[in-house]
Amino acid sequence: MHPKQLIVIAGPTAVGKTAVAIDVARELGTEILSADSRQCYRELDIGVARPSPEELAAVQHHFIASHSIHDELNAAAYESYAMAIAQQVFETHDTLVVVGGTGLYLKALTEGMDPIPAVPAEIREVLIAAYEREGISWLQQQVAAEDPQFYGQGEIRNPHRLLRALEVKRATGRSILDFRTGAKAAREFAIHKVALDLPRPELYDRINRRVALMMDAGLAAEARSVYPQRHLNALQTVGYKELFDYFDGQCTLPEAVADIQTHTRHYAKRQGTWFRKDPEYQWMAPDADVVLRHLKGKKIF
């Protein structure tokens, strides 16, 4: 067995990953690395459900408010960042807890990323501007026409994936799938994957209530503060785009809130589908004691 152990705690949004990860990390006497593609932005707080100051003080966290929305982040960049953090933490700890719901980031850390040629910034900027004007239907049509191979994979509701596929196609003339080898990178630590889940009605109720609490906490004001940068890739995300539409007069505030709840539920469903495709994940209730018993059975501590 590897002397170092990476413990992944994944699952859909609002399932309770943060609280479980903190309890597990405290029990193991180690640190937490986030695998959330939005909590890393320091300008975003309420709308990304960033851990509270008390939660952040309980355990050392990494990749939380560590970057700006102006930074260019993707799975490959996360892999480099996360591997550096893992090496740093493993110098003084035998375990590291990784928590988050961004499946591609977790895949990058645990399996590595295939190298994809750099895309000129002007191509990305043109596509984002067009997407902002025309919406996701236009984006879907462009990908279906230019990269039907990727479109056929089914990731047609995720604007990040669609934009990435389209920019790679326009920059290289090849499908992004052409660069995927399927080979897993070797890691010098053992990997244990846990996924948390709840019955769908309970999870959806938690999502709806969380969005309402976010609005009470000032999400509209937070979205207004970043509205001038709405074209940035970091802001093409649930919780902000819907409020941008409200600011633009395209819907009422109650409609925007309902859209956030609906789109978040859809996102949670996609997350569950992603993680269930990986047989290495062990599914369990969002209960730290349950997770710790599982890890103890693996003789991690």
Summary of the structure (lengths in Angstrom):
residues: 301
radius of gyration: 19.2
end to end distance: 12.8
largest distance: 58.2
contacts: 913
relative contact order: 0.17
helix: 55%
strand: 9%
